[in-house]
Amino acid sequence: MNQYNNYVCKKIGSIQELVLSKAQRENLKKNCVRIKVYAIGLNYIDYLMIKGDYQYKNNIPFIPGTEACGIVIEENCNNKKLLNRRVIINNKYGCFSEEAVIDIKNIYLIKDNLSSLKAASFIISALTSYISLIEIANIKKNQTIIISGASGGIGLASIELAKYKGANVISIVSNDKKKLITKKIGSNIVIKNNEDIYNSVMNYTKNKKADIILDLNGFLKNYNLLRCLKWRGKYLIAGFTDNNITTVKTNYILIKGLQVFGVRAGEYLNQIKYKQKASILKEIFKLSKKNICTTKEYKILSFKNLKKGLELIKERKSFGKIVIKTKHYKEY
């Protein structure tokens, strides 16, 4: 069969504009592989790209989807050893499909310890967490980190990584169900966003405040999280939901000597040398063997319900990761 199904974004704006289409196989370009997709991990950036609000803009029409796993069925890389190998896809587009054609530089061979579900929902969360906490924040044992939007894939991975490094974790979430999940993953305390966050942080830290804030949803727009940072504290901006973009009060930065960082994991990898990138990926896969930064909470949907999964992410009704199984799905 040379035909397969995919979702095509023909018009920027709404998830409902995605069209389920039949595609015809085309010849592979040099250094590309054809992958039979087993499972797809949904991410908030997929929604932002469809909406047209992400910093990277795909040319219309395009197939959205940034994360998936599958098996290589054809290659044009002069490397027959790639055939029949399971791989992770980490690309700016192309994953909302039963088959995907991907440049070889945007795939990673799957380690035996990763199931197809974990492999499809692992790399973006793990990379963002690792680059945020290890590469940028250089988190240390006994430090305290506040994580906003902590119940999503990146948030849960960050909780695990921070605890693995011996840090104390304060998670901020929106409801009781998310509170239970983040507590189960390892948060020392969990605060709902309608509670008194500042006093809760002060009580937990015995008035010493936090060393690091990892803001995953632009929480600063509605609450002055910077009050919770100690002298020379680090504020990491890793994402926004609901267009939660705001200004940072420069008087707080000056008076408290704060360090403010923007986190773009993909661009970070693009800007560093190959050896450093390889080292980061090696460490992430080492962590996965210890079951750290791998997905623990799933909602699994069928390929035909992919848009439903995106709606759940848009409405912030999801936690952990939403994973889409295609008709080719195989578990290992």
C-alpha positions as CSV (number, residue, x, y, z in Angstrom):
1,M,0.0,0.0,0.0
2,N,1.4,3.4,-1.1
3,Q,-1.3,5.4,0.6
4,Y,-1.6,6.4,4.2
5,N,-3.6,8.8,6.3
6,N,-2.4,12.1,7.8
7,Y,-3.7,15.4,9.2
8,V,-3.0,18.4,7.1
9,C,-3.2,22.0,8.3
10,K,-4.4,24.0,5.3
11,K,-5.4,27.1,7.2
12,I,-3.8,28.7,10.3
13,G,-6.2,29.2,13.3
14,S,-8.2,26.4,14.7
15,I,-7.7,22.7,15.5
16,Q,-10.9,22.0,13.7
17,E,-9.2,23.3,10.5
18,L,-7.1,20.1,10.5
19,V,-8.1,17.9,7.6
20,L,-7.8,14.1,7.7
21,S,-6.4,13.3,4.3
22,K,-5.0,10.4,2.1
23,A,-1.4,10.8,1.1
24,Q,0.6,9.1,-1.6
25,R,4.2,8.0,-1.0
26,E,6.8,10.1,-2.8
27,N,10.5,9.3,-3.5
28,L,12.8,9.8,-0.6
29,K,15.2,12.7,-0.7
30,K,18.9,12.2,0.2
31,N,19.6,11.7,3.9
32,C,15.9,11.0,4.7
33,V,14.1,7.9,6.1
34,R,10.5,6.7,5.8
35,I,9.0,5.7,9.1
36,K,5.9,3.7,9.8
37,V,4.5,5.6,12.7
38,Y,3.5,3.6,15.8
39,A,2.5,6.3,18.2
40,I,2.4,10.1,18.4
41,G,3.0,12.4,21.4
42,L,0.9,15.5,21.5
43,N,2.4,18.7,22.8
44,Y,1.2,22.3,23.5
45,I,3.5,23.6,20.8
46,D,1.6,21.5,18.2
47,Y,-1.5,23.5,19.1
48,L,0.5,26.8,19.0
49,M,1.8,25.9,15.5
50,I,-1.7,25.2,14.2
51,K,-2.9,28.4,15.8
52,G,0.0,30.3,14.2
53,D,1.3,31.6,17.6
54,Y,4.5,29.6,17.8
55,Q,7.8,31.4,17.0
56,Y,8.6,28.9,14.2
57,K,6.2,29.1,11.3
58,N,5.6,26.2,8.9
59,N,4.6,26.9,5.3
60,I,1.0,26.1,4.6
61,P,-0.1,23.4,3.9
62,F,1.8,21.3,6.4
63,I,1.4,18.2,8.5
64,P,1.7,19.2,12.2
65,G,3.3,17.1,14.9
66,T,6.7,17.3,16.6
67,E,7.1,14.0,18.4
68,A,6.5,10.4,17.5
69,C,8.0,6.9,17.3
70,G,8.0,4.2,14.7
71,I,10.0,1.8,12.6
72,V,12.2,2.7,9.6
73,I,10.9,1.0,6.4
74,E,13.0,2.8,3.8
75,E,16.2,4.9,3.8
76,N,18.2,7.0,1.5
77,C,21.2,7.5,3.8
78,N,23.4,4.7,2.4
79,N,22.8,2.9,5.7
80,K,20.9,-0.3,5.4
81,K,21.3,-0.9,9.2
82,L,18.6,1.7,9.8
83,L,16.0,-0.6,8.3
84,N,13.6,-2.2,10.7
85,R,15.0,-0.1,13.6
86,R,12.6,1.7,16.0
87,V,13.3,5.4,16.2
88,I,12.1,8.5,18.0
89,I,11.1,11.4,15.8
90,N,11.8,15.0,17.0
91,N,10.9,17.4,14.2
92,K,9.2,20.7,13.6
93,Y,6.4,19.0,11.6
94,G,5.3,15.8,10.0
95,C,4.3,13.5,12.9
96,F,0.5,13.6,12.6
97,S,0.7,10.9,10.1
98,E,0.6,7.1,9.7
99,E,3.9,7.4,7.8
100,A,6.5,10.2,8.1
101,V,9.5,11.2,5.9
102,I,12.2,12.7,8.2
103,D,15.7,13.9,7.8
104,I,18.1,11.5,9.5
105,K,19.4,14.2,11.9
106,N,15.9,14.5,13.4
107,I,15.6,10.8,14.5
108,Y,17.1,8.9,17.5
109,L,17.4,5.2,17.8
110,I,15.2,3.9,20.5
111,K,16.8,2.2,23.5
112,D,15.5,-1.2,24.5
113,N,14.2,0.0,27.8
114,L,11.7,2.4,26.1
115,S,8.3,1.1,25.1
116,S,6.6,2.6,22.1
117,L,4.3,4.7,24.3
118,K,7.3,6.1,26.3
119,A,9.3,6.6,23.2
120,A,6.5,8.6,21.5
121,S,6.1,11.0,24.5
122,F,9.6,11.2,25.9
123,I,12.1,13.3,24.0
124,I,10.6,16.8,24.1
125,S,9.7,16.7,27.8
126,A,13.1,15.2,28.7
127,L,15.1,17.6,26.6
128,T,13.3,20.7,27.9
129,S,13.7,19.5,31.5
130,Y,17.3,18.6,31.2
131,I,18.3,21.8,29.4
132,S,16.3,23.9,31.8
133,L,17.5,22.3,35.1
134,I,20.9,21.0,34.3
135,E,22.4,23.0,31.4
136,I,20.9,26.4,32.4
137,A,19.9,26.4,36.0
138,N,22.7,24.0,37.1
139,I,20.4,22.8,39.9
140,K,22.1,21.6,43.1
141,K,21.3,19.3,46.0
142,N,19.1,20.9,48.6
143,Q,18.1,23.8,46.4
144,T,14.4,24.6,46.1
145,I,12.7,24.9,42.8
146,I,9.2,26.2,42.0
147,I,7.6,24.6,38.9
148,S,4.4,26.2,37.5
149,G,2.2,24.2,35.2
150,A,3.8,21.2,36.9
151,S,1.2,18.5,35.8
152,G,2.1,18.5,32.1
153,G,4.7,16.3,30.5
154,I,7.6,18.7,30.9
155,G,6.5,19.6,34.5
156,L,6.4,15.9,35.6
157,A,9.7,15.2,34.0
158,S,11.2,18.3,35.7
159,I,9.9,17.1,39.1
160,E,11.6,13.8,38.6
161,L,14.8,15.3,37.4
162,A,15.0,17.9,40.3
163,K,14.3,15.2,42.9
164,Y,17.0,12.9,41.3
165,K,19.4,15.8,41.7
166,G,18.5,16.1,45.4
167,A,16.5,19.3,45.1
168,N,13.2,20.3,46.9
169,V,10.2,20.8,44.6
170,I,7.3,23.1,45.0
171,S,4.7,22.5,42.3
172,I,1.9,24.8,41.2
173,V,-1.2,23.3,39.6
174,S,-4.8,24.3,38.8
175,N,-6.9,21.5,40.5
176,D,-7.0,18.7,43.0
177,K,-6.5,15.9,40.5
178,K,-3.3,17.5,39.2
179,K,-2.3,18.1,42.8
180,L,-2.4,14.4,43.5
181,I,-0.5,13.5,40.4
182,T,2.4,15.9,41.0
183,K,2.6,14.8,44.6
184,K,2.8,11.1,43.5
185,I,5.6,11.9,41.1
186,G,7.6,13.4,44.0
187,S,6.8,17.1,44.7
188,N,7.6,18.1,48.3
189,I,4.6,20.3,48.4
190,V,1.9,21.2,45.8
191,I,0.1,24.5,45.7
192,K,-3.1,25.2,43.8
193,N,-3.0,28.5,41.8
194,N,-5.9,29.9,43.7
195,E,-4.1,29.6,47.0
196,D,-1.7,32.0,48.7
197,I,1.4,30.9,46.8
198,Y,3.8,33.4,48.4
199,N,3.0,32.5,52.0
200,S,3.0,28.8,51.2
201,V,6.5,29.1,49.7
202,M,7.7,31.1,52.7
203,N,6.2,28.6,55.2
204,Y,7.8,25.6,53.4
205,T,11.2,27.3,53.0
206,K,11.2,28.8,56.5
207,N,11.3,32.3,54.9
208,K,14.4,31.5,52.9
209,K,12.5,31.5,49.5
210,A,13.3,29.5,46.4
211,D,16.5,29.3,44.4
212,I,14.9,28.6,41.0
213,I,11.6,29.1,39.2
214,L,10.7,27.1,36.1
215,D,7.7,28.8,34.6
216,L,6.1,26.5,32.1
217,N,2.8,28.4,31.5
218,G,3.5,32.1,31.8
219,F,2.2,32.2,35.4
220,L,4.1,35.4,36.0
221,K,1.4,37.3,34.1
222,N,-1.2,36.6,36.9
223,Y,1.0,36.3,39.9
224,N,4.3,37.9,40.9
225,L,6.3,34.7,41.3
226,L,9.5,36.8,41.5
227,R,8.6,37.6,45.1
228,C,9.3,33.9,45.9
229,L,12.9,34.0,44.7
230,K,15.9,34.6,47.0
231,W,18.8,36.9,46.2
232,R,20.5,35.8,42.9
233,G,17.6,33.5,42.2
234,K,17.0,32.1,38.7
235,Y,13.8,32.6,36.7
236,L,13.5,30.3,33.7
237,I,10.8,31.1,31.1
238,A,10.0,27.9,29.3
239,G,6.5,28.5,27.9
240,F,3.1,30.2,27.9
241,T,-0.5,29.0,27.8
242,D,-3.5,31.1,26.9
243,N,-1.2,33.8,25.6
244,N,0.2,34.4,29.1
245,I,2.9,36.8,27.9
246,T,3.8,39.6,30.2
247,T,6.6,42.0,31.1
248,V,9.2,41.3,33.8
249,K,9.6,43.9,36.5
250,T,13.1,45.2,36.1
251,N,13.2,46.6,39.6
252,Y,12.8,43.1,41.0
253,I,15.7,41.9,38.8
254,L,17.9,44.8,39.9
255,I,17.1,44.8,43.6
256,K,17.3,41.0,44.1
257,G,20.1,40.4,41.6
258,L,17.9,37.9,39.7
259,Q,19.0,35.9,36.7
260,V,16.4,35.6,33.9
261,F,16.7,32.9,31.2
262,G,14.6,32.0,28.2
263,V,14.5,28.3,27.5
264,R,14.1,27.0,23.9
265,A,15.4,23.4,24.1
266,G,15.4,22.8,20.3
267,E,17.2,26.0,19.5
268,Y,19.7,25.4,22.4
269,L,20.7,22.1,20.7
270,N,21.0,23.9,17.4
271,Q,23.4,26.5,18.9
272,I,25.8,24.2,20.6
273,K,28.6,22.0,19.2
274,Y,27.8,18.4,18.0
275,K,29.8,16.8,20.8
276,Q,27.9,18.7,23.5
277,K,24.6,17.8,21.9
278,A,25.6,14.2,21.7
279,S,26.6,14.3,25.4
280,I,23.2,15.8,26.4
281,L,21.3,13.1,24.5
282,K,23.5,10.4,26.0
283,E,22.7,11.7,29.5
284,I,19.0,11.8,28.8
285,F,18.9,8.2,27.6
286,K,20.9,7.2,30.7
287,L,18.2,8.8,32.8
288,S,15.6,6.9,30.8
289,K,17.2,3.7,31.8
290,K,16.6,4.7,35.5
291,N,13.0,5.5,34.5
292,I,13.7,9.3,35.1
293,C,12.1,11.9,32.8
294,T,10.0,9.2,31.1
295,T,6.3,9.6,30.9
296,K,4.3,8.1,33.9
297,E,0.9,9.5,33.2
298,Y,-0.8,8.8,29.8
299,K,-4.1,9.4,28.1
300,I,-4.2,7.2,25.0
301,L,-6.4,8.0,22.0
302,S,-6.9,6.6,18.6
303,F,-5.6,8.3,15.4
304,K,-9.1,9.3,14.5
305,N,-9.4,11.1,17.9
306,L,-6.2,13.1,17.5
307,K,-8.1,16.5,17.3
308,K,-9.9,15.6,20.5
309,G,-6.5,15.2,22.2
310,L,-5.4,18.6,21.0
311,E,-8.6,20.2,22.3
312,L,-7.9,18.7,25.8
313,I,-4.4,20.3,25.7
314,K,-5.9,23.6,24.5
315,E,-8.4,23.6,27.3
316,R,-5.8,22.5,29.9
317,K,-7.8,19.4,30.8
318,S,-4.9,17.1,30.2
319,F,-2.1,16.0,32.5
320,G,1.0,14.0,31.8
321,K,1.1,13.2,28.1
322,I,-1.6,12.4,25.5
323,V,-0.4,9.7,23.1
324,I,-2.0,8.8,19.8
325,K,-1.9,5.2,18.6
326,T,-1.9,4.6,14.9
327,K,-3.1,1.4,13.2
328,H,0.5,0.3,13.0
329,Y,1.0,0.5,16.8
330,K,3.3,-2.2,18.3
331,E,4.5,-2.4,21.9
332,Y,8.0,-3.6,22.9
